[in-house]
Amino acid sequence: MATARDVDVPSLVSAAREGNPRAVARLISLVEDAHPALREVMAALAPATGRAHVVGLTGAPGVGKSTTTNALVAAYRARGQRVGVLAVDPSSPFSGGALLGDRIRMSEHAADPEVFIRSMASRGHLGGLSWAAPQALRVLDAAGCDVVLLETVGVGQSEVEVARAADTTVVLVAPGMGDGIQAAKAGILEVADVLAVNKADRADAARTTRDLRHMVAMAERDEQGWRTPVVRMVATSGEGVTDLVEAVDEHRVALGPEGLRARRRRRAAGEVEALALEALRARVAALPGEHRLDALAAEVVDGRTDPWAAADRLVAELG
Amino acid sequence: MATARDVDVPSLVSAAREGNPRAVARLISLVEDAHPALREVMAALAPATGRAHVVGLTGAPGVGKSTTTNALVAAYRARGQRVGVLAVDPSSPFSGGALLGDRIRMSEHAADPEVFIRSMASRGHLGGLSWAAPQALRVLDAAGCDVVLLETVGVGQSEVEVARAADTTVVLVAPGMGDGIQAAKAGILEVADVLAVNKADRADAARTTRDLRHMVAMAERDEQGWRTPVVRMVATSGEGVTDLVEAVDEHRVALGPEGLRARRRRRAAGEVEALALEALRARVAALPGEHRLDALAAEVVDGRTDPWAAADRLVAELG
């Protein structure tokens, strides 16, 4: 079993802070593995964080997230910025790994030492995203990235978690993927700081854009008075990518230092709570009696008790 | 504030067990409201549960879930069975309510006293689905439903949660929604007990079906030796719906009493754990000091501490 001693944390952290790609990759692996050295790593990274602008990028499968990420990386690199990409795949909690596809498509930037690209599978329970992704973001942040793109496939919960983890959330939509009702069902209006209609060269793009603008116009503005812009783009050709980058910049300006701080505080609160609950969950697993939870679950299935009473007993046994 | 005394639990539970639609609706409202009377309700329902076959139905937005649910309800009603429908909308944790669309589309069965239809919004944190949906399923189960359809929009986490809550999980796919890689990215092969290609009258349906069958053939069989069938259907016309119903029946047979019990035990374990963690979360919120979690989060944002150390302090304060 891995122990904290297997890792020379001080030199690893110092190499990562200098932007050494291998050190960055190693630290993110520690996050993925929930390695015992993580506590020490995060303590060492803490003072170096808070600089990167975290941009969440989400949307349904097939909408062109990887291509858009690629185009955004190129745009930020053209400005001379250091870019991190964290592609989280919350859809594969079982497979334990992201598919090769992402890496292949991102290979155009793979040799650039100012670009850090990492695919991560989020692990089941308690929102892998709320636990692991923020810590991986900390690593990329401390490695001096100006922008970190957090890409995740998403409808529903994972989208919401991206919005919680990001400073600015971009939701990608493709034409014909649904009229207004579908967009609202997918919850995208509520989490999007910027909406981007990709594949805008398609015939039905104008209609989708119009629908979204209409829905945005009916929605209330947020605390900062920001109204979600709807950008049209063709990620494959690069058309409209500058507009997307500008919209993201404008959102950061609109947030202001206080708005940004408020978002990051919410993110940190979620992170701390997830770690605390994970520690409590570990206590549940360590209860005396083999598989205490399983035994209680069997009683519930047999109708001998109900889930509330079983939960009460579990909590009482925690002391 | 609502108290347990506001509700006459014994008569409500007894009416629900007799299949009274208003009592069933009221009990599910208690679940949605996390009403203090819930403990007593669940204790009273416990001995009456375990009869219904819970069929999860999931897929990306636009794939035809509501239409398919409608067609399945008609098929089960034609066999004289009592059917419950729980449409969970995990995509709208902010809006706090399911959209009208579902209810309208389901209205064909709304007047049938042997059909219970309910839309539920899943609430944010800790998987609203893992908490509320299983309790709503208990209500429908105790109300004498032979089959309960659990419909949810889903890619990613919500899909996985449906799979955890259901005895049999049906994943709907539409032609052209993606080739094999997209399907795998969405994690559908791992959670599907039955795959249904809807809109099978479309030109590209044959290709999608072939791709899925190819991927299923490459995957390993599960513990019961079950190989996920790929059914073709057109939910709007009813074509292929019988095949889907048969595939679901066959899966239950393949599960056997032990396989079914194992799934339900997993579901109950998740439910008990979620309730226990919710109780612990409530303890965190009740910690002395205003907004203890927020204060710790602010320290994390400022780089004065890291999330692990903050979580340790939170847990220590729980005593």
Contacts between the chains, C-beta under 8 A, distances in Angstrom:
chain1	res1	chain2	res2	distance
A	38	B	308	6.9
A	39	B	306	7.7
A	39	B	308	4.4
A	39	B	309	7.5
A	42	B	306	4.0
A	42	B	307	6.2
A	42	B	308	5.3
A	42	B	309	8.0
A	43	B	306	4.8
A	43	B	308	7.1
A	43	B	309	6.3
A	45	B	306	7.1
A	46	B	300	7.5
A	46	B	303	4.8
A	46	B	304	7.5
A	46	B	305	6.5
A	46	B	306	4.2
A	47	B	303	4.7
A	48	B	303	7.5
A	49	B	303	5.8
A	50	B	301	6.9
A	50	B	302	7.8
A	50	B	303	6.0
A	60	B	60	5.9
A	60	B	61	6.9
A	60	B	155	6.6
A	61	B	60	6.8
A	61	B	155	6.1
A	61	B	177	7.6
A	61	B	178	5.8
A	61	B	182	4.8
A	61	B	185	5.7
A	61	B	186	5.1
A	62	B	177	6.6
A	62	B	178	5.0
A	62	B	182	5.5
A	89	B	185	7.0
A	90	B	156	4.6
A	90	B	157	5.5
A	91	B	155	5.8
A	91	B	156	4.1
A	91	B	157	7.8
A	91	B	159	7.5
A	91	B	185	5.9
A	91	B	186	5.2
A	91	B	187	3.9
A	92	B	184	7.9
A	92	B	185	7.3
A	92	B	187	4.9
A	92	B	190	7.3
A	93	B	157	7.6
A	93	B	160	5.7
A	93	B	187	7.2
A	94	B	160	7.9
A	94	B	187	7.0
A	94	B	190	4.4
A	94	B	191	7.9
A	95	B	187	7.5
A	95	B	190	6.8
A	99	B	181	6.7
A	99	B	184	6.4
A	99	B	185	6.1
A	101	B	181	5.5
A	101	B	185	7.3
A	124	B	160	7.2
A	126	B	126	7.5
A	127	B	157	7.5
A	134	B	307	7.3
A	135	B	307	7.2
A	153	B	155	6.1
A	153	B	156	6.2
A	153	B	185	6.2
A	153	B	186	7.0
A	154	B	155	6.8
A	154	B	156	6.2
A	155	B	60	6.6
A	155	B	61	6.1
A	155	B	91	5.9
A	155	B	153	6.1
A	155	B	154	6.9
A	155	B	155	4.8
A	155	B	156	7.2
A	155	B	158	7.8
A	156	B	90	4.7
A	156	B	91	4.2
A	156	B	153	6.2
A	156	B	154	6.2
A	156	B	155	7.1
A	156	B	156	6.8
A	156	B	157	6.9
A	156	B	158	4.5
A	157	B	90	5.5
A	157	B	91	7.9
A	157	B	93	7.5
A	157	B	127	7.6
A	157	B	156	7.0
A	157	B	157	4.5
A	157	B	158	5.5
A	158	B	155	7.7
A	158	B	156	4.6
A	158	B	157	5.4
A	159	B	91	7.5
A	160	B	93	5.8
A	160	B	94	7.9
A	160	B	124	7.4
A	177	B	61	7.7
A	177	B	62	6.6
A	178	B	61	5.8
A	178	B	62	5.1
A	181	B	99	6.7
A	181	B	101	5.6
A	182	B	61	4.9
A	182	B	62	5.5
A	184	B	92	7.9
A	184	B	99	6.5
A	185	B	61	5.7
A	185	B	89	7.0
A	185	B	91	5.9
A	185	B	92	7.3
A	185	B	99	6.0
A	185	B	101	7.4
A	185	B	153	6.2
A	186	B	61	5.1
A	186	B	91	5.3
A	186	B	153	7.0
A	187	B	91	4.0
A	187	B	92	5.0
A	187	B	93	7.3
A	187	B	94	7.1
A	187	B	95	7.6
A	190	B	92	7.4
A	190	B	94	4.5
A	190	B	95	6.8
A	261	B	301	6.4
A	264	B	301	4.7
A	265	B	294	6.7
A	265	B	297	4.8
A	265	B	298	5.6
A	265	B	301	5.3
A	266	B	297	7.4
A	268	B	296	7.9
A	268	B	297	3.9
A	268	B	298	7.7
A	268	B	300	4.0
A	268	B	301	5.2
A	268	B	307	6.6
A	268	B	310	7.8
A	269	B	293	5.2
A	269	B	294	6.0
A	269	B	296	7.6
A	269	B	297	3.8
A	271	B	297	7.9
A	271	B	300	7.2
A	271	B	307	4.5
A	272	B	293	6.4
A	272	B	296	5.5
A	272	B	297	5.9
A	272	B	300	6.5
A	272	B	307	5.2
A	272	B	310	4.5
A	272	B	311	5.1
A	272	B	314	6.3
A	273	B	281	7.4
A	273	B	284	6.8
A	273	B	293	6.1
A	273	B	311	7.8
A	273	B	314	7.6
A	275	B	307	5.6
A	275	B	308	6.1
A	275	B	310	7.7
A	275	B	311	3.5
A	276	B	284	6.6
A	276	B	311	4.2
A	276	B	314	4.4
A	276	B	315	5.1
A	277	B	277	5.5
A	277	B	280	6.8
A	277	B	281	6.7
A	278	B	311	7.9
A	279	B	311	6.3
A	279	B	312	7.5
A	279	B	315	5.0
A	280	B	277	6.7
A	280	B	280	5.1
A	280	B	315	6.7
A	280	B	318	7.8
A	281	B	273	7.3
A	281	B	277	6.7
A	284	B	273	6.8
A	284	B	276	6.6
A	293	B	269	5.2
A	293	B	272	6.4
A	293	B	273	6.1
A	294	B	265	6.7
A	294	B	269	6.0
A	296	B	268	7.9
A	296	B	269	7.6
A	296	B	272	5.4
A	297	B	265	4.8
A	297	B	266	7.5
A	297	B	268	3.9
A	297	B	269	3.8
A	297	B	271	7.9
A	297	B	272	5.9
A	298	B	265	5.6
A	298	B	268	7.7
A	300	B	46	7.5
A	300	B	268	4.0
A	300	B	271	7.2
A	300	B	272	6.5
A	301	B	50	6.8
A	301	B	261	6.3
A	301	B	264	4.7
A	301	B	265	5.3
A	301	B	268	5.2
A	302	B	50	7.8
A	303	B	46	4.8
A	303	B	47	4.6
A	303	B	48	7.5
A	303	B	49	5.8
A	303	B	50	6.1
A	304	B	46	7.5
A	305	B	46	6.5
A	306	B	39	7.7
A	306	B	42	4.0
A	306	B	43	4.8
A	306	B	45	7.1
A	306	B	46	4.3
A	307	B	42	6.3
A	307	B	134	7.3
A	307	B	135	7.2
A	307	B	268	6.6
A	307	B	271	4.5
A	307	B	272	5.2
A	307	B	275	5.6
A	308	B	38	6.9
A	308	B	39	4.4
A	308	B	42	5.3
A	308	B	43	7.1
A	308	B	275	6.1
A	309	B	39	7.5
A	309	B	42	8.0
A	309	B	43	6.3
A	310	B	268	7.8
A	310	B	272	4.5
A	310	B	275	7.7
A	311	B	272	5.1
A	311	B	273	7.8
A	311	B	275	3.5
A	311	B	276	4.2
A	311	B	278	7.8
A	311	B	279	6.3
A	312	B	279	7.6
A	314	B	272	6.3
A	314	B	273	7.6
A	314	B	276	4.4
A	315	B	276	5.1
A	315	B	279	5.0
A	315	B	280	6.6
A	318	B	280	7.7
